[in-house]
Amino acid sequence: MITKDKVQSKLIDFLCCQFLVEESDIELEESLIDTGIIDSMGLIEIAFYIEKEYSFKVTEVMMNSANFGSVYKIVDFITNQSLLLGRIG
């Protein structure tokens, strides 16, 4: 079962490994781009991570600030998409 806590933990682990940042440097409510953690290519890497980890397609239309604006928004996006696909009980 997918929970927000698990999704958030795995996402933070990915960000730390992929973008070589410390967990303490990641502000959960702040923009990952504005804080300098990622750039536009980083958004694409996050989309690929989501597709691989959660087995659903992330379209270009989905890659907006409402879905990818912060760690919290990405976690909500993943859990909402998983809910729509019936992967959350």
N, C-alpha and C positions, 0 to 999 in steps of 0.2 A: 504494500500500500504506500502510495506517495503522500508524504506530509510536507507542509511548508518548511518545517524545521530541517528535514532531510534535504529538500531541494536547496535551501539556503546554504546549508553546510557544504554540500557538494559543489555549489556554484562558487562559494568563497574559496574552497580548495582549488578549483580550476583556475580562478583568477590569480591566486597566489603563485601557482606553478607556471601558468602560461605567461603571465605578465610580470613575473618576478617582483611582486609586492608583498609586503608584510600584511597579515590580517588586520593589524592595528591601523594600517593606513587606509583601509577601505571603510568609507562612510556609507552606511546602508541606505540612507535617504538622499544622498548627494549623487549628482550625475557622475558617472564613471569617466565621461569625456571631459567635463569641466574640471574635475580634480586631477586630470592628467594620467589616470591609470590606463586608459585605452584611447585609441584614435578610431577613425572610421573603419580601418581594417580590423581592429579589435572587435567591433560590433559583428563583423562577418565571422570572425573566429568564435565568438559566443554563439552565434546562430548555428554554426556547424556543430559545436559542442552540444547544444540543445537537441539538434536533430539526431545525433548519434546516441546521446544518453537517454533521451525520452521517446525516440522513435516516432516523431511527427515532423512534418515539413514546416519550415519557417520561411514564409514568402517575403518578398521585398516589401509588400504592403504592411506586413506585421512588424517590420523593423522600424518602429517609430518611437518617439520619446514617451508615449503613453505605455508602451510595452518594454522598452529598453532604457528608460531614463535613469534608473538606479537599480541597485541590487534588489530592493523591495519590489520594484515594478517588474523586474525580470522574474523573480520568484512568483509573483502573482500571475504573470503571463503563463509561465510553465504550469502552474497548478490549475489555472482556468482552462487551458488547452487540454490538459490531462483529464479534467472533469468532463469537458465536452466529449472527449473520446471514451469516456467510461472507465478511466484508469484509476479513479479515486472512488473509494467506497463510501 
